Amino acid sequence: MDWFQEIDGYCERLSPAYWAEPINAVTNAAFLVAALIMWMRVRGQGMPLAVALVAILAAIGVGSYLFHTHAQVWAALADVAPILLYILVYIFAINRDVWQIRPLFAAIVTALFIPYAAATIPVFQLVPGLGGSAAYAPVPSLILIYAFLLRTRVPDTAKGLAIGAIILIASITFRALDEPICGHLPLGTHFMWHILNATMLGWMIEVYRRHMIRLR
């Protein structure tokens, strides 16, 4: 694998230059802002997983910035790895602290996300217009499944999860529209993926924080 191979995957990028995607690069600040806000809300509250999620949220912003400036294979890995880590840590947190599954079994159930994603991504790839964004589509689907199953057990938390899923669906929609409407909007729409994603990931930490407070 050539770790320094150039990647041109977004409407805004017209050259391999560092600042070829200025809007896509700068809007990654939204992740850092969301992380800062949530850090102030979870610090000192005895929620180590929430703190870990805040740190990963900041790493998502840094990784995405690297990808939209360097646009090489190594930077793509720096972009997607923190996202996957956030997903896994969040699922574990919900399994352990909302479903109240013992940690070992919560980890096992969390690991099932990998085969779940592997099985559902090909299905989402059949959806017209979704394109490469199909890789993210299993996530809001899983959140909605959790929200449905938790609706009577913890209705407020379930509602919060459902709101997060809706925001993520909107975010994925903007991501998928980036290439199809590029001819009409040279700026593209990928930057909205950053803004809405940052909002959603911060919100999901808030949902978890509120649930943990209610348990006290």
C-alpha positions in Angstrom: 0.0 0.0 0.0 1.2 3.5 -0.9 0.6 5.5 2.3 1.3 8.7 0.4 -1.0 8.1 -2.6 -3.1 11.2 -3.3 -6.9 11.0 -2.8 -9.3 13.2 -4.6 -12.8 12.4 -3.2 -14.5 15.7 -2.7 -16.1 18.4 -4.8 -14.1 21.2 -3.3 -10.7 19.6 -4.0 -9.3 20.7 -7.4 -5.6 20.1 -6.8 -3.2 18.2 -4.5 -2.4 21.5 -2.7 -2.5 21.6 1.1 -5.3 24.2 1.1 -7.2 22.8 -1.8 -10.2 22.2 0.5 -10.2 25.3 2.7 -13.9 25.0 3.8 -13.7 21.3 4.4 -10.6 21.8 6.4 -11.7 24.7 8.5 -15.1 23.3 9.4 -13.4 20.6 11.3 -13.1 23.2 14.0 -16.7 22.2 14.8 -15.5 19.0 16.3 -13.1 20.8 18.5 -15.8 23.2 19.6 -18.2 20.4 20.4 -15.4 18.5 22.3 -14.7 21.7 24.4 -18.3 22.2 25.2 -18.8 18.6 26.2 -15.5 18.6 28.2 -16.9 21.4 30.3 -20.1 19.5 30.9 -18.6 16.1 31.8 -15.4 16.9 33.6 -15.3 16.1 37.3 -18.6 14.1 37.1 -17.1 10.7 37.5 -17.8 9.6 33.9 -14.6 8.2 32.5 -16.3 6.9 29.3 -17.8 10.3 28.6 -14.4 11.9 29.0 -12.9 9.3 26.7 -15.6 10.1 24.1 -14.8 13.8 24.4 -11.1 13.0 23.7 -12.0 10.9 20.7 -14.3 13.6 19.4 -11.4 16.0 19.4 -9.3 13.4 17.7 -12.0 13.1 15.0 -11.6 16.8 14.2 -7.8 16.5 14.0 -7.9 13.4 11.9 -10.4 14.9 9.5 -8.4 18.1 9.2 -5.3 16.1 8.3 -7.3 14.3 5.6 -8.8 17.4 4.0 -5.4 19.1 3.9 -2.9 16.3 3.1 -5.5 14.0 1.3 -3.3 10.9 1.3 -3.9 7.3 2.4 -2.3 7.8 5.8 -4.4 10.8 6.5 -7.6 8.9 5.4 -6.7 6.3 8.1 -6.2 9.2 10.7 -9.7 10.3 9.6 -11.7 7.1 9.9 -9.9 5.4 12.8 -11.2 7.8 15.5 -14.7 7.6 14.1 -14.7 3.8 14.4 -13.2 4.1 17.9 -16.0 6.6 18.9 -18.7 4.2 17.6 -17.3 1.2 19.5 -16.7 3.1 22.8 -20.2 4.6 22.6 -21.9 1.3 21.9 -20.0 -0.2 24.9 -21.1 2.7 27.1 -24.8 2.2 26.2 -24.5 -1.6 26.6 -22.9 -1.3 30.0 -24.6 1.7 31.5 -28.0 1.8 29.8 -28.7 -1.8 29.2 -26.7 -2.5 32.4 -24.9 -5.5 30.9 -21.8 -6.7 32.7 -18.6 -5.2 31.1 -17.3 -8.4 29.5 -20.6 -9.2 27.8 -21.0 -5.5 27.0 -17.7 -5.7 25.1 -18.8 -8.9 23.3 -22.0 -7.3 22.2 -20.1 -4.2 21.1 -17.8 -6.3 19.0 -20.8 -7.5 17.0 -20.9 -4.1 15.4 -18.2 -5.2 13.0 -20.1 -8.1 11.5 -23.3 -6.1 11.6 -21.6 -3.3 9.6 -20.1 -5.8 7.2 -23.5 -7.4 6.6 -25.5 -4.2 6.2 -23.1 -1.9 4.2 -23.6 -3.9 1.0 -27.3 -3.5 1.4 -27.0 0.3 1.8 -24.8 0.4 -1.2 -27.8 -0.6 -3.2 -29.6 2.7 -2.2 -29.4 5.0 -5.2 -27.2 8.1 -4.6 -25.8 7.0 -1.3 -22.4 6.0 -2.8 -19.5 5.9 -0.5 -21.6 7.2 2.3 -23.2 3.8 2.6 -20.3 2.9 4.9 -21.8 5.1 7.5 -25.5 4.2 7.0 -25.4 1.2 9.5 -24.7 3.6 12.3 -28.0 5.7 12.4 -29.9 2.4 11.7 -28.3 0.8 14.8 -29.0 3.9 16.9 -32.7 3.8 15.9 -32.8 0.1 16.8 -31.4 0.9 20.2 -33.8 3.8 20.6 -36.8 1.6 19.7 -35.8 -1.2 22.1 -35.1 1.3 24.9 -38.3 3.3 24.4 -40.2 1.9 27.5 -37.2 1.2 29.7 -35.6 4.7 29.5 -37.8 6.9 27.3 -35.8 10.1 27.7 -32.5 8.4 26.7 -34.3 6.6 23.8 -35.7 9.9 22.6 -32.2 11.4 22.8 -30.7 8.6 20.8 -33.5 9.0 18.1 -32.7 12.7 17.8 -29.0 11.8 17.3 -29.9 9.3 14.6 -32.0 12.0 12.8 -29.1 14.5 12.9 -26.8 11.8 11.6 -29.1 10.9 8.7 -29.2 14.6 7.7 -25.4 14.6 7.9 -25.0 11.5 5.7 -27.4 13.1 3.2 -25.2 16.1 2.8 -22.1 13.9 2.5 -23.8 11.8 -0.2 -24.9 15.0 -2.1 -21.3 16.4 -2.3 -20.4 14.8 -5.7 -23.9 14.7 -7.4 -24.5 18.4 -7.1 -20.8 19.5 -7.6 -21.5 20.9 -11.0 -24.1 23.3 -9.5 -22.3 24.0 -6.2 -18.5 24.0 -6.7 -18.1 24.3 -2.9 -19.8 21.0 -2.4 -21.8 20.0 0.7 -19.2 17.9 2.6 -18.6 20.7 5.0 -22.1 20.2 6.3 -21.2 16.6 7.1 -18.6 18.1 9.5 -20.9 20.6 11.1 -23.8 18.2 11.6 -21.5 15.3 12.6 -19.9 17.4 15.3 -23.3 18.5 16.5 -24.5 14.9 16.6 -21.4 13.4 18.3 -21.5 16.1 21.0 -25.2 15.5 21.4 -24.7 11.8 21.8 -22.3 12.4 24.7 -24.9 14.7 26.2 -27.5 12.0 26.0 -25.1 9.6 27.8 -24.3 12.2 30.4 -27.9 12.9 31.2 -28.6 9.2 31.5 -25.8 8.8 34.0 -27.0 11.7 36.0 -30.5 10.2 36.2 -29.0 7.0 37.6 -27.7 8.8 40.6 
